[in-house]
């Protein structure tokens, strides 16, 4: 019998939520996925951006050349020196939806936030929120808890410079076990500087400043020894781009709209990719294949448009088709294409060495593609047959490509070693969002090898197909790729070999924050009443002290030793993931050459200088 017919549906069933209740009930609508801070697109970083974006918009309007940001693991402070919020509207601006200065396009013509939600979402999702506005010798302060006003000052005299100071602590009941990771914040701060040449950001006491915009960005992302020609950097009104070609696999783009880093691209990036191909084809008078023109490209593009429309509140993908709200204004595609076509063509006519280097790089890509064509066909036929009965992949029901599914960002592929480890994960996983790919023994060290090996090696080819990344990351099926290996020497080696595979052939996966390492407990400490799982020696000692009276201690050497019933705890809500983060200045080729290349003198020297013998460890322990 269907009990749903017995449920009352009348006037009492209709509920109206106030602004903060709605944000707290449906946070994903406002800040994307929640997360614990281990991923760059987790909500706690969106909270930071929403506050900093307001300060950036003030700077863009010519108010304030410095922004001060302090962030600890759980607390954020942002101080700008703009005009300050009008004192009579301080409370309204942070606690009333659809209230703000950005609806007046004369005041903020090309700002990021136009929906009046951002700061209110931060307020509602914070355990503590404080806003202070300083304006013409007067100050107004308001404090909130979970969006509820707890203190409001009157207008008081102050000697502070004009501007706004905001402090917040994300709510731990919504963002469970969260922490801010400094490397993610560091990349975010640099992006703000690259897009606002001359702006100084003081982040945790360190100054960040860029004088050359996207040229500086590309110099920080590329290895000067590996690029084929000096970076092309062209600027116009409301558009700027920089580009070069390297030797890496894939395409590497950084795209921005009104100062917002659009990690998922959008209409402006699509237009830019198309226009590079058109401009090159017309300049050389040859019908080059698009993939040959763009292979190994490293580029950044930034546009400013009026009233941008993004595909979500988190503003990671531009959906606008026109440059201004006027239906007769040029489309984003036309705007970008006209600029790139004219300016790049002129540049190549004036710089013949760069012109020749681009031609040489395109022709090399064409040769490599044709050489791979035959083996790709055979490998793909093998992969199709294997997919019909692929024992290596235990798939899940949802995928990152399911655009309308809220859980798509939770989709995870665990890459494991051996049957025992994959068996434990398979039995305890969430079949909706978690898949498992099982390796057979140690994968090949692919450093220095060409992409041909991805097709020749059965395991690499099947892994590539499981992820659906053969033609780029646009069709990636899982948001998180998690390397799950034993915490022993062999496990660490397999971890390094897999990281080498992704960095060598699919660096975009790493740059875009999709690659992680699973941390599982090293120890289980228990007595008859309580069990504590410990991820380090320090945690083990604390657990032993807490439980007292000689508790039972188990050392987990491999994933297969953890029973499926226990394993479910470590890949659920409290899963410990360590993201693989590329620093701003990291050169992938140099990194891989150092760790995975032949036994170099530099690596030998490092090992000798840092090697700890059993005797030295005992001496260190006695000295403590």
N, C-alpha and C positions, 0 to 999 in steps of 0.2 A: 504494500500500500504506500502511496506517495504522501508523506506527511506534510509536504510543502503546501498542500491545499488548505491545511488547517491554520497556517500563519496569517495573523490579522494584518491587513494593509489598509489603513485609514488615515485620518488626519494626524493621529498620534505617531504614525510611522515616519512622518516627514520631519527631518531635523535640520536646523540651520546652524552651521558652525561659524564661530567668529574667526577672524583672520589667522590668529595664532594657532587655534585648534586645527584648522584645515591644513596649515603648513606642517604641523607636528604629526597629523594623521597620515598625510600623503607627502612626506619629504621628497620622495623621488621625483615628483612633478616639478620641484623647484631647484633641486641641486643634483639630480641624477642619482647615481648609486651611493649608498652610505659608505660601507667599507671601514677599515681600521687605519687607513693611511699608508698601506703598503702598495697602493696603486696611485699613479699620478692623477687619475680622474676620480678618485674618491671624494666624497662630499666635503670633507674637512678642508680640502684645498680650494674647492669652489667657494666656501665661506670666506677664505682669505681674499680670493680674487674679487668677490663682490664688494668688499670694503675698499681694497686697493684701487679697483676700477674707478670709484668715485673720486679718489684723490688724483688719479691719472687724468680724468676728465677735467678737473679743475686746472691741472697743469696745461692741458691742451688749449684751454681757454685763456692761457697767459697768466694764470694765478699760481704762483709758487714754483720754485725751481728745485725744491728738496722735499723728499718724503722719507720719514723715519719709520722703520718697521722693526719690531722686536717679537720674536716667536720662540717660545720654549716648547717642550713636548705637548703641553696642554693649554697654553695661553697665547693670545695674539694681541698686539698693540700696534695701531697705525696712527701716525701724526702727520698731517700735511699742513702746508702754510698757504692755503688758498683763501677764499673769501670767508669761509665759515658758514654754517647753516644759519639762515635768518633766525634770530633767537626765539621769536614767537612761534616758530614751526619746528623746533628741535624734536619734541616728542612725536608730533605728527609724522615727520619724515622717517622715523625709524619704527613706527608702530601703526601706521594707517596705510593699507594697500591703496595703490593708485594715487599716492601723494608724493610729489617730488618736483624738482626744477626742470627735469629733462623733457617734460611734455611741451615746454616752450622751446621750439626748435631754434629760436633766435639765441637763447642762452647756451644751449648745448646742441649745436647743429649736427655734429658727427661724433656723438658719444656712443658708448657701447650699450649702456642700460637705458631702455626707454619704457620699461613696463612697470616701474615703481614697486618692484617686488624684492629686489636683491637684499638691501639692508634689513628689510623686515623679516626675510627668511633667516638671516643670520641671527637676528634678535630672538625669533621664536625658537630656534634650534640651539640656543645657548643656555647653559646653566647660569651664566652671569654675563650681562651686557651693559656697557657703560658708554655713553656718548657725551662729549664735551665740545661746545662750540665757543670759539673766541672771536669776537667781532667788535672792532672799534672801541677797545678798552672795556668791554663788558663780556661776561661769560655766563653760559647756561649749561647745567649738568643734569642728566637723567640716568637712572639706573634701573635695570630690569632683571627679572629671573624668569626664564622660559617664556619671555614675551610679556610678562606682567610687570607693570610699572611699580617699583618699590620705593623710589625716591626721586623727587624733582625739586631742583633748587630754583630760587628766583634769579633774576638777572643781577649778577654781582660784578663789582669792579675787578679788573684784572690787568696785570702788566704783561700778559702773554701776547705773543704775536698772533695776528689773525690766522684762523684755520680751524681744523677739526681734529679731535683726538678720540679714537674709538678703541675700546678694549672688549674682548669677548673670550669666553671659555666654552668650547662646544659641550653640549649636554652628553655626558657619559652614558645615559640611559638609551640614547639614540645611536651614538657612535661608540660601539662597544670596544673596549681595549684599544682605543685609538692612540696614535702618536704621530707627530709631525716628523717627517724624515728630511733632514737638512738638505740633502742633494736635490730633492724635488723642488724645494723652496728656492734653492740657489738658481736652478734653471729658470724658474718662474720670474725671479727678480731680474736676471739677465735679459729675458725676453722683453720685459717692460722697458729696460734701458735701451736696447737695440731699436725699439720702435719709437723712442722719444729721445732723439739725440740731444745731449746737453742736460738732460734731467739727471740729478744725483739722487740715488736711493741709498740710505744708510741702513743696512740690514744687520742686525745684531752687532752693531759697532763697526762694521766693515763698509767702506764706500764702494758703490757700483756706479760706473758712468761709461757711456759710449758716445764718441764724437762722430762716428761714421755710419751709424745705423746698421742696415742689413749687410753692409760690407764687413763690419766687425763680426756680425753673427756668423756669416759664412766662413770667415777666417778661423773662428773658434771651432767650427764643426768639421773643417777639412784639414787634411795633412798637407802642408805646403810642398812636401817632396812627392806626393802622389797625384796632385792635380795636374791636368794636362796643359793648362794655360792660366794666366792671371785672372782673377775673378772679375767678371763683367758686372758693373754696378751702375744702374741707370735710375734716375729719379725724375718724376714729373709732378704735376699738381694732383694730389690725392692718390698717387700710385708710385710704388718703388719696387724694384726687383734686383736681385743679385743672382748670378749663376756661374757655374763652371762644370767641368766633367772630371771624374776621377777614374780609379781602377776598380772600385768596389762593385758588387752585384746589386741590381735593383735601382730604383729611383729614390731620391731622398729630398723631401720638400718640407719647408716650414712656411705656413701660410697664416696671414693675419688680416683681420678686418677691424678698423677703428681701434687698433691697439690690442685687440683680443686674439689670442693664439687659437686658431681654429684647427684643433688636432684632427678633426674628421674632414677637413677641407670644405668643399661646397662649390657653389657656382663660380667663385673667383678662381679657385685652384683648377677646376676643370677647364675654365677658359684659358688660364695661363699655360697649362700643359698642351692644349690644342694650338695655342698661338705660337709657342716655341717651334712646334713641328711646321706650321704654315710658314713662319718667317724663314726658317732654315731651307725648306723646300724651294721657296721662291727666290731666295738669295743665290742658291747654288744651281737652280734650274733643274733639279733632279727630284724624282718622286720617291724619296727615301721612305722606308717603312717607319711608322711612328715609334715602334719599340727600339729601333736602331738609333734614332735621333735622341731619344730620352734615356737610353741605357747608360747607367753610371752617372747620371746627372745629379748635381747637388745644387739646390736652388731655394731661394726664399722670395716670397711676394707679399706685399702689404698694400691694401687699398683702404681708402676712407670713403664711405658713402653715407647718404642721409637716411636716417630711420631704417637701419638694417633689419631684416627679418631672419631670425635664426630658426633652425628646425626644433630646438628645444630651449628651455630656460637656461641650461648650462652653456649655451652659445658656443658649442664646439663645431657646428656645421652651418655655413651660411646658406640660406634658402632664397635670398633676394634675387630677383631677375633684373631689376632696374637700379640705376645709380641714385636717383632721387624719387620721391613719391609721385612726381609728375609722370603720368603714363606715356608722355611723349619723350621722356628722357631716354638716353641710350641704355641698352641692356648692359649688364655686367660683362657679358661675353664680348660685345662690341667695344666697350670702353677699354678692356684689357687687351683685346686683340689689336686694336688700332695703335695703341701705345707701343706694344712689344714689336709689332711688325715694322713700324717706322723707325724706332730707336735702335733696335737690334740690327736691322739692315744697315743703318748708317754706321753703327759701331764696327761691324764686320768689314765694311768698305774702308774704314779708316785704320783698322788694325789687322793687317794681312797675316801676321804670325798667328794670331788667335784664330782667324778664319781657317788657316791651313790646319791648325791643331784640331779644330772641331771636325773638319772634313775627315781627317785621319782617324779620329776616335769613332765617328759614325761608321766608316768603312770597316774598322776592326770589329765593331759590334755586329755588323752585317755578316762578316765571315764566321764569327763565333756562333751566331744563330743558325747559319746554314750547316755548320759542322755538327751542331747538336740535333738538328731536325730528325735525322735517321734514328739515332739512339733514343730520342724522346718518344718517337712513335712506338718503338718496340717496348720501351719501359712502361708507357701508358697502357698499352694492351695487356701487359703482365699485371699491372696494378688493377685494371678493371676486373680481370679474372680473379685476382686475389681478394678484391673487395666483396665478391659474392660470398666468399667463405673466409673472410679475414679474421684469423684467430688472434692476431696481434691487437686489434682494436675492439674494445667493448664500448660501443657508442652510447651517447645519452639522447634524450628525446628533444631537448631544446638546443639551439645553436645561436651564436652571435649574429648570424644573418637573419634571424627572426625579428625583423625591425619593430614589430608591434608588441613584442613580448617584454614585459618589465624585467623578467629574470635573465634576459640574454647576457647581461654583464656578469652574471654569476657562473656562466658556462666555463668549465675547466677541463683541460686534458692533462691527466697525470701520466708522465712518461716514466716507466718503472723498469727495473732490471729483474729478470727472472720470473718464474711462475709463482714462487712463494709470496714475493712482495706484491705482485699484481693481483694475486688471489685474495690477499687481505683487504686491499683497497676495493677490489671489485665487489666483494661481499658486503662491505660497509658503506659504500658510496651512495650518494643521492642520484638515483638513475635518471632523474629529470634533467639535472644540470652537470653531472660529473661523468666523464669518460676516462677510459684507461687504455694506454698503448704500452704493450709489453715488449721490451728489447730482449734479444737473445745474446747474452754475454756482452763484452765490451764493444762499443761501436768503433769505427775506424777514426784515426786521427786525420782529419781532412785538411789540416792547415797546409796552405801552399798548393792544394789541388784545385783543379778547375771544376766548374759546375757539372761537367760530364759525370763526375763520380756520384752525384746525387741520383742520377738515372741508372748508373751501373750497379750501385749498391742497393740491394733489395730493401733493406730496412730503412735507409734514408728515403728511398722513393715512396715506400708505403707511408712513412711518417709525413712526408710532404703532401701526399694525397689525403691523408686523414685530416690534415689542417687546411687543405685546399688553398695552398699558397704558391702553387707553381707559377702563376702569372701575376703575383703581387699579393699584398696583404688585404686588398679590398674585400676579398671573399673569405677571409679568415673565419673559421667555424667556431673557434673557442676564444673567449676573451682572455683567459689565463692559460698559459702553458707552464705546468709545474713539474720540475725535475724532482722525482722522488726516488732517492737512492739510499743505501745503507750508510750509516755514520761510521764507516771504517775506511781504510786506505783505498780499497777497490771501489767503494761507493763514491769517494771523492774523485777518483780518477775518471769514472764514468760521467760524473757531473761535469768535469772539465771538458771531456770530449764532446758532450752534448752542447755545452755552451760554445765551444769552438765551431761546431756545425752551424748553429744559428747565427753567430757573429760573422762567420765567413760567407755564408750564402743568403741569409735572411736578416741582415742587420736592422731592417725596419721594425721587425718584431720586438727587438730589444730596445731600440730607440723609443718606440711608442709604448713601452711599459707592459708588454705582454708576457715576459719571461720571469719565472720565479723559481726559487728552491724551497722545497717543503722541509720544514724543521719538525722532527718528531722527538718525543722525549728520549733522553739518554738513560734516565733512571725512573724506576717506580719504587716509592717508599711507602710502606703501609704497615698498619697494625690491624687489630680486629675491628676497630671502629672507623678508621679513615684511611683513604688512599690518596697520595699526592704524586703527581707526575712532574718530573724535573727536567728542564732543558739545559742545565749546566751543573758543574760541580758545586758552584755557590748555592744554587737552589737546592741541591741534594743535602748539603750541610745544614741549611736552614730547616728543611723538612725533618731531618734526623733530630735536630734540637727541639722542634715543635712536638713531634710525636713521642720522643724520649723512650727509655726502657728497651733499647736495642730492637728497633723495628726491622721488618724484612726489607732488604734492598735488592732489587733486580736491575741488572744492567742490560739494556736492549742493544744488541750488536747489529741486528738487521731488522728490516721492516717485517719480514716473515715471522719474526719471533713475537710480534704484537698480535694478539688474537683479533679477529674481525670485530668482535663486540667492543673491544677497547679502541680499535683503530677509528671507529666511527666518531669518537670524541675529538680526534686530532685532525679530521678533515671536514668538520662541521663549522658551526658559528665561531668557535675559538681556534680555528686553524691558524698556525704560525707560518706565515709566508715571508720569505726574504726576497725582495725584488732585486733583479739584476739591473743596476743603474749605470748608464754611461755618463761619466763626468763631461762637462762642457769641453774640456781640452783633450779628451781621450782620443787617440788615434787607434782604431781597431787593428790595423795591420801591425803597428808597433807592439801593441798589447799581446796579440797572438804570437808574434815572432818571439817575444821575450819568454812567454810561458809555454808555448806549444811547439816552437821551432827546435832546431838542432841544439845540442847542449852548448849554449853560448858561454863565453867567458864571464859575461855579466851575471848570468844566472848561477854559474858555479860559485862566483864570488859571494853572491847574496846568500846561497845555501851555507857556505863555509862560515860566513860571519854570523849567521843566525841559527846555526845548528845547535840544538840543546842535547847534550848527552845525558845518560841516566845519572851520571855523577854530578853534573852541573845542576840538574833539577833537584837532586837531594840536597845539595849545598844551598840552593835558593830556598828550599822549604825550611831548612834549619835556621836560615837567616831571618825568616819572617816572624 
